[in-house]
């Protein structure tokens, strides 16, 4: 088009109309995608969804005293187009996760996904610890991490004022963890409104009192925990339909 516009005075109006018709025909023939091509998934890349999730833990202060802490773990979720299986990643930078912490999250995620009735074979899940040189130990992050992954997969928001500590047991319950009184105090200092804790307390924990203007809720099952975090059921009829559709393909 640029070359033709260099000498417009040499082209008659009839020639311009003829040329325009040819160019329009070429554009319609080759410039526009077919309806099937326009609907192709490959034209629309799927971007990862990112979320920062709070994790309750314990550490030691400068006086070597055990204290509660609220840490942040960054979570990335990607729904791939293939069905090659769940790709679960734990980055080693800036901080890293201990092998025990990784395994606890992996086990918890498998149990929560099964309880939710979801098919994770097209998921890529990546966990990042944004603290250089820090290693995260323990398993008390596993329930919170697994439930957040499922919430992302279902595109359901999580209550930002609620935090959970606990594991996931083989029978679908929120398992016992230690340091609950210290974790509750840490969550209160960070102005969380509600803390979800396992129904079964750790025998090593001391008695504690609920801080002012905070709600501490013991939860028995991961279904109850998910409902408290999202105000939605963990499993729905639509999930069962989704699995049936994927198996029939």
N, C-alpha and C positions, 0 to 999 in steps of 0.2 A: 504494500500500500504506500509506503514512503516513496518508492521509486516512481510510482505513477503521479504522485502529487508534485513532482519536481517541475512538470511542464503541463499544467492544466489547460493552457490556452490552445494546445494542439489537439485537444480531444473534443469532439462534438458532443452535444447533449445526448444524441442517440447512442453514441459510443459509450458515454458514461452510463446510460441506462442498461445497455447490453452488458457492460463490464460488471455493473453492480449486481445484475441478475446472476451472472456466473459465480461471482464471489459469494453471494448469498447461498447459492446451491452447494458450493464447496463447503461453506461453513456448516450448513445443515447436515451435509453428508458425513463430514469428518470431525467437525468442531464440537458437536454435542454428543455426550455418551448415550448409549442406548438405555432403555428403562432397566434392563437387567444389570447393566454395568453400573448405573447410578445407584442401584440398591446394594452393590457389592460391599461387604464388610471391609475389604482390603483398602477401600478409599478413605476409611475413617479410623485412624489409629486410636487405640484405647490408651488413655493416659492413666498413670497410677494415681490412686487416691491416698492422701497423706493425712495422718492424724497423730497428735501428741497425746499419749495416755499417761495419767499419773499412776505411780507405783508406790505403795507404802512399804517401807523397809526399816531396818535398824542399822546403826553404825556406832562408832565410838567417837567421842569428842576429844578435845585437847587434854582433858583430865582423865582420859581412858574410861569414861563412863558410857554406858550404853544408852543411846537416845534414839528416838524415832526420826524418820526422815521421809519426805515426799520427793521422790525423784521423777524424772520424766523419761519415758521411752518413746522414740519416734517409730511410727508404724506406717509402712507403705503397702498398699494392696493393689494388685493388678489382675484384672480378669482377662486372660489370654484368649486367643481364638482357637488354639489347639486344645487337645485333651490328653496331654502327655503326663499328667499327674501333678500333684501338689509340689510346688517348688518353695521350700521354706528356708529362708536365709537369715543368718545372724552376722551382721557386719562386725569386723574386729577393730574398726576405727570410727569415731574418735575413741570410744571405750569399747569394751567387749563383754560378752556373756560367758560365764563359766560353762563347761560341758554339762554339769548337773542342771543349771538353769535352762539351758537349751533343751535338754531332754524333757524337763518338766513342762515346758511350754508346748513342745511337740506332742507329748502324751495328752495334755489337756485339750489341745486344739482338735485332736482326733476324736476325743470323747464328745466335745461340744458340737462339732460338725455332725457327728452321727445323731446326737440328740435333736439337732435342728432339722435333720432330714435334708441336708444339702450335699451336693456333689462338688468336691474341691479339686477335681482333676484338671481344671483350667486356671487355677489360682497361682499367682506368685506373691508370696508374703515375705516382707523384709523388715527385720527389727534392727534399730539403730540406737545405741546408747551414746548420747551427745556429750559425754564427759571424758576428755582426753586422759588416757592412762588409768581409767577406773575400770574395775572388773565387777560385774554384778553376779553375786552368788545367791544361792537359795532358790526356793520354789514358790514363794508367796506371791510372785507376780503372775503365775501361770493362769489362774482363773481370769484375772482382769485382762490379760493379754489375749487369751483365747476368745473370750466373749466380745472383745472389741473387734477382732478379726471377723467374726460372724456378723456383727453389726454393720461393718463396712460392706461385707458381701451382700447383705440384705438391704443396703442403703437406708439404714435406720439410725437416727442420731442417738447419741449417748448423753445422759444428763451430766453436764459439766460440773455440777456441784456435788456429785456422788462419786465415791471411790470404793473399791472392793479390795480386800486382801484375803487370800485363801488359795488352796489347790483345787484340783478336780479329781475326785475319786472314781474308781472303775464303775461304781454303781450310779454315777451322775450326781453326787453330792459335792458340796463345797467343803473341802477337807481342812483339817486343823492346821494352823500355823502359830508360831510363837511371837512374842513381843507385841501382842495386840494392844495392851494399854499404852505403850509408847507410841504406837502407830496412830492411835486415836488422838493423842495429844498433838502429834505432828500435823495431822489433818486439820485439827482445830486451829492451830497456829497459821495454817495456810488458808483458813476460812472456807473449808469444805463444809457443806451443810449436812451431809449424811455420809456415814461410813457403814459399809456392809461387811460383816464379819461372819466366820463360820459359827454354826450353832454349837458345835462341840468345842469348848475352850481348851487351851493348852494347860496341862496341870502345873507347868512351871510358871505360868503367869500369875502375877499378884492381882488382888481385887482392884477394881477401878470404878470411877464414877463418870457418868456422861457429862461432858463439858456443857456449859451454858449455851443455849440456842443451837445445840447440835443433836442430831438424831443418829443413834447407833442401832442398826438393825441386824440381828442374827438371821442368816438365810440358810436353809437346809439344802436346797437343790440348786443346780445351775439354772434350772427353769425359773425358779424364784429370783435368783440373782439377775438373770437377763431381764426379767420383767421389771425389777427395781431399777436397773440401769437405763432401760430404753422405754419403759411403759408399754411394751409390746410383747406378745408371746414369742418364745424361742422357736417354736415350730408352728407352722400354719398349713392349711390345706393346699395353698399355692406352692409350698415347698415340695409336697408330695407330687403334685402335677409336674413340676419342673424336672424332678428326677425321672419320672416316668417318660417324659418327652426325650430326655437325654439318652436313656437306655434304648429307646426305640429307633434312634438314629443309626 
